[in-house]
Amino acid sequence: MNSMDQPYFIAIGASGSEGLDDIQRLLTLLSRGTRAVVMIVWHRPSDRVSHLRDILASSSRMPVIVASEASILETGNCYIGEPDGHLTLMDRNRAHLVVGSKGMLQNRSIDALFSSLADWVGPRTIGIVLSGLLDDGSRGLAAIHRAGGLTVVLDPGLKVRGMQQNAIDFDGPISFIGTAGQIAEVVNQLTRQEGDLLPAAYALITTDDTGQIVGWNAGASALFGWQSSDVRGRSYLSLFEPSEPDGSSLEGEIANIPRYPVFNGAQWCLRNDGSRFWADSFLLSKDADGLSGLVIILRNPGLPQPTTPSSISSEPQFQLLTETIPQLVWRSLDDGRWDWASPQWVAYTGQREVESHDRGWREIVHPDDREVTLQAWHVAASRGGMEVEHRLRRADGIYRWFQTRATPLQESEDSSPRQWFGTSTDIDSLRQAEEQVHFLAYHDVLTGVANRAMLDRVLEQTTSAGGQEPAWCNVLYLDLDRFKAINDQFGHRGGDDLLRQVAARIGACVREGDLLARPGGDEFVLVQRVGPPEAGTVLGAKIMNELSRPFAIQGQDLTVKASIGIASCIRDGNTSEELLFRADLALYQAKAAGGGCIKLYDPELEADLRYRQALERDLRLAIENSELDLDFQPIVDIATRETVGYEALARWTHPIHGEVAPGIFIPIAEETGLIVGLGALILELACAAAITWRRQQIVSVNLSPAQLRRHDLVEQVVTVLARTGLVPTRLELEVTEGLLMDDSEQVRNTLQTIRLLGIHVALDDFGTGYAGLGYLCQFPFDKLKIDQSFTRKMETDTGSYAVVKAVVALGQSLGLQVIAEGVETEAQAAMLLAIGCLQGQGYLFGRPVSAFEVPS
């Protein structure tokens, strides 16, 4: 690969807490024309790297991409690494990344990236440290320095305390120190591609406040032939052929140079062998932590002697070039009027050549872009060049985006530019692509409304009032009721169609300035940015009314209900996190109330949630420490009243709240996944207690669906039986009727294996209507347990009695033993015996007792 075709690699490291601000500022200032690959390592493991990408993409002029394994790096892109990993460049010909873990290099990810680039890219590496602790990055900068690359740190007086000594040591690895703006200017000057010309080498020289050389990079040695020890302490003016006999006032010149690059003109430079070369030079003042002086950048060595400007456009080669290249080429005077324009300019604008000379860009620049173009032109003289993006009107009246660059071509005796040479490059397709990328980064692809990234950004802006009282703001959290059933019925295409229609209807209710977002799934969030809390309820009612009309899905009319939770910025919280959290709580309350309604955030909801979260935490510890107990409720022969077994029931005595009802902690365990550990503990305790009973009754233990779906359940049961010494025939495992809906071969095989071990399997809560009778033939059961809701009402409700009678008959026909739960009266017991139900369980026969109270 030709060196002139190779891009620069800009590596940015930021490990301090304020690194994000510096990265944003630097990326904002880096030019789109920077012909480089940008790579970022940022040490903030607590933050999501995707969130960092979204933040940087909003301020950068280049695409920001999260690096993945073996990413092929492309010029003009910015790649960021995972906070816990490191980026390493591999294979210079293909230029791709390997993303590793922090353990591989002891969290020296900045050092790793810098060193890797120094090895593979060498002098085309630019290493930038924006913030750092101790020496993180210093070793990598030293490697880049040795390879001849450019090494830069943010002003040590501001941030980089750990590398301050390196920055002020002329033999150290730091080539340049300065502000983010100065760093961007230096990088832009070194990496910018001017037409088809790319600087092949550069020299970077730093001086103290008297103009004596204190810094000298490898590029300077290559151009001038001197090493740093040869030139240290010499005046930087000794590098140039004198243009003033007296040398003028050096200190005055340094004091008057601004803190951004100033084009110093093309001039003759002197080598150590006495020869000379023609090069552009830029001057930049620096003032960091007490240091002041100059940074001199020389580029484009070996340029031919300058041709008289007036003759440039008449040279045949130049005419051929301007007629064939796609750029619009022009030359102007100080006042901005063109005094020459290429044929492409005339063809594009539709102006005659004389009109082009008289009016220049004034008439064809888009009105919205004229101010920024004028500002760029006004500062161009002091900065040594101009670069601006603006829209230019085509001959047919259509505007397209162009990138215009201008460079001083000739200077007068008072050093004010007299003529400027520039090009305007059509970047309209690139801008459209960038706008599309930006749209996709902040909008939901399916519905076109804002996504979660945009929602977070707008909420943060809305609730952050710069120290002032925030304005009124309501957050409406909406969720469609029974969307999963709709998705199952119509498929994903039908579900997607419904979501698009819902988004359109909600959007019709939104005022200008409000935001509608879809964080994901069937949830929508609406930020009402102006209005008191009551306005949120009015808007919610309007949305509910819009959604009440049927939707046309796949040729069918579908009625949909939604639940809405509302939180107010002033009343319920002032931060974006609080508002979303509390609106979500209100939505949860609306769903719990049956859906199809609006609920406002109630502080008691949060108190209940905190209590529930505390119970979850304490329950986890109680399970880990085996701090739960069991009660045992007898199962009796209804005729003889002899106890034939006991059902194990979990009990939890909280150290603060006392007895916590199973109806509270069991659902928490099921929702959080703790039910697997809880079920294992109950099985262990139940078998250990049963082995102490003198009479050989059965102990019945409930299995949760989550336990039954585990592939190691059989092994777990066998291990518990072996450890406790309980024979398998004394153990009965109960499963709920809802499990029958899980028509999986794995569940059936597990139940069959359990039965083959001699363990009894009972179907609990039968009759509640979850499954069809056909499932009974597919699963291996020994017993049916009639749900207590039917048993308790069988005396007074003929329907309940009929269900109980039918279940008993069904069990008898299938050869299954039937047990009735919830038996509380003698009349119920007599009715059960009369229809053939021989076993029962309930307060009539005995309440649950502790393990110590079970008769031995």
Secondary structure, DSSP 8 states (H G I E B T S, - for coil): --GGG--EEEEEEE-STTHHHHHHHHHHHS-TTB-EEEEEEE--TTS-HHHHHHHHHHH-SS-EEE--TT-B--TT-EEE--TTEEEEEE-TTT-EEEEEEGGGGTT-HHHHHHHHHHHHTGGGEEEEEEE-STTTTHHHHHHHHHTT-EEEEE-TTTS-GGGHHHHH-TTSS-SEEE-HHHHHHHHHHHHB-BTTB--S-EEEEEE-TTSBEEEE-HHHHHHH---HHHHTTSBGGGGB--SSTT---HHHHHHH--SS-EEEEEEEEE-TTS-EEEEEEEEEEEEETTEEEEEEEEESTT------HHHHTTSHHHHHHHHHSSSEEEEEETTS-EEEE-HHHHHHH---HHHHHHHTTTTTB-GGGHHHHHHHHHHHHHHT-EEEEEEEE-TTS-EEEEEEEEEEEEE-TTS-EEEEEEEEEE-HHHHHHHHHHHHHHHB-TTT-SB-HHHHHHHHHHHH--TTS-----EEEEEEETTHHHHHHHHHHHHHHHHHHHHHHHHHHH--TT-EEEEEETTEEEEEE-SS-HHHHHHHHHHHHHHHHS-EEETTEEE---EEEEEEEHHHH-SSHHHHHHHHHHHHHHHHHTTSSSEEE--HHHHHHHHHHHHHHHHHHHHHHTT--EEEEEEEEETTT--EEEEEEEEEEEETTTEEE-HHHHHHHHHHHTTHHHHHHHHHHHHHHHHTT-SS--EEEEE--HHHHT-TTHHHHHHHHHHHHT--GGGEEEEEEGGGGG---HHHHHHHHHHHHTT-EEEEEEETSSSS-GGGGGTS--SEEEE-HHHHTTTTT-HHHHHHHHHHHHHHHHHT-EEEEE---SHHHHHHHHHTT--EEESTTT---EEGGGS--
